[in-house]
Amino acid sequence: MFPAGLAVLGGQLTGRASAATDVRAARAGVVTRRTPGPIVKPLPPELFLPHGTNAETRWEALRDVGFHVPNDRFFVRNHTSTPLIDATTWRLRVHGSGVRRPREFGYAELRSMPSVTVDAAIECAGNGRSFFATQQGRQTPGTQWRLGAVGVARWRGVPLSAVLRRVGLSARAVDVMPSGLDANFVSDGVDLGRVRRPLPIGKALDDVLLAYEMNGEPLPPDHGFPVRVVVPSWVGIASIKWVGDIEVSAEPLSSPWNTRFYRFFGPGYPDEGTAPLAEQVTKSAFELAWEGAVPSGSPYTLRGRSWSGRGRVTRVEVSTDGGAHWRRAKLLDGGRRAPWTRWQVTWPDPRPGRRELLARATDETGTAQPATTPFNDLGYLFDAIVAHPVQVV
């Protein structure tokens, strides 16, 4: 439980709020203020690619920032708009048939409890979705992320298990469902309610965090202030932002986010889809601009990062000639539970022209990135090797 360095991962879509939702949110501490758009923080074009309610980190913006992604460069995944919440009136309600003493927690009380600090990655389950179309010829709906919907931060907060102990967890408890305080999500004209996603009790008691700090600062609004859930190694939709309600149930729970979304649907899958998605997959990215320039005439150091929801990355290989030859990269991080590793490798002879760079990682389970990813209708968990175009000049 809570070793140093973990891994967490993420989701996709858009929507609007109802008037009733605004009233409930105001009572829960949401401040009704107008902002220029769905995201509060600045989104300078040299750092982000905007995608409506979402913002993708540019990989070239991470080349010299160190292991953790700074808060101002961390990607944003919103279903609607970032709510602005007053921490002094915020309450976390914990209730349900799986607890003996339902109650509410305030912000000051939560911060007074013993805390832990972990390094963890959050990644949208749709990260890499655009490559189903550009590399495999099959379009999928949703935000067309490249690989910038992932980031590692240092999170501080209270283990969810500690909060559950204070409410008297029942031996019959099977599921735990956090809900956010952002506006109700509307899809195809249907109001699906607050974003919420159940966790099995075993995961909830293992390493899940109720985080109130990100990289040594209070959570920024776009990243869940005042409190968010951090679910190590799982798709990011499980890491609910702006959490205000946690239901603990003696019966299995469900929501649109583990039934209608976040399953594999499509050819070769059951009509009802697979089991809900949980662990993330293995990926690699170059810390280079897409279609960026690389100087010719002398050796050039290629840098990047690789990560896996299954465990530590143990090997990264890079090809500069379309996969004919591979060079092993030097891993710069990678403790036993590191959520990702930075790496570098020398390209000895960049020659002028357009080139496609390839990177493939292998994790401690022996799983390596494949050449292609099996198709699914919603474009989740793309783990194939990505061809990154550059221009050698």
Summary of the structure (lengths in Angstrom):
residues: 393
radius of gyration: 20.9
end to end distance: 49.3
largest distance: 70.0
contacts: 1346
relative contact order: 0.18
helix: 12%
strand: 34%
